[in-house]
Amino acid sequence: MRKRARVGFIGAGWWATTNNIPLIASRDDAQIAAICGLDPAVLEILQRRYDVPFVTCEADELLEQRLDGVVVS
């Protein structure tokens, strides 16, 4: 079984939430492991919708996670 890439997102604005995040979430070979954004309410919605284990308002905290890649959006 192939390992899924753990992807983090810095940015949870319109483009990330309508394009980038849903696109990565739909892939079998990737997992959204962390999202950083400015609005805690949006982060809570995204966390529930995509089963994201870690959300934060601080980019430094996201970068401390064990990620295979980060999308800046």
N, C-alpha and C positions, 0 to 999 in steps of 0.2 A: 504494500500500500504506500502510495506517495504521500509525503508530508505536505500539508497545506502551508502556503506562505502566510506568515503573520504580518498583516499590513496595518499601518497606522495612518491616520489622517490628521493633518494640521489644517484646520479650517472646516467649518460646518455651515457655510453660507449657502446661498441659492444653488450655485453650480455644483458644489460638493453633494448636497442633499438630493438634488434632482437628477444628477448624472453620475458622478464618480462613485459615490458610496453604493447606490443600487447596482451599478455595473460590477463592482468588485464583489458585492454580497451575492450576486447571482452565480459566481464562478465556483466550481467544485474544487479548484486547486488553490483557493485563497480564503482567508478568514480575516474579517475586520476585527483586529485585536485591541485597537485603541483609537479614540477620537478626541481631538482637542478643539475646543471652540469657545466663543465668548459668552454664549447664552446657556446657562445651566438648564433651562427648561427645554431647549432644543436638544441638548446632550441627553437628557433623560428620555425624550421621545426616541432618539436614534438608538440609545442603548437598549430599550425594550424592543423596538422594531427589528433590529438586526442582531440581537443577542450579543452585544459588545461587552466584553468583560471589564474594560477600563475606559472611563471618560474623565476628562479634566479640562480646566480652563487655563492650565499652564503648560506651554510647549516643553519646558524642561522636564516636567514630570512624564510626559508622553515619551520623550526620548530616552528615559531611563528604563522603559519597558523592553522586553526581549522581542524585538521586531525584525523581520527580514527586509522590510522596506517601509518608506514613509512617502505619502502623497501630500504635497503642499498645494492646497486648493483654495 
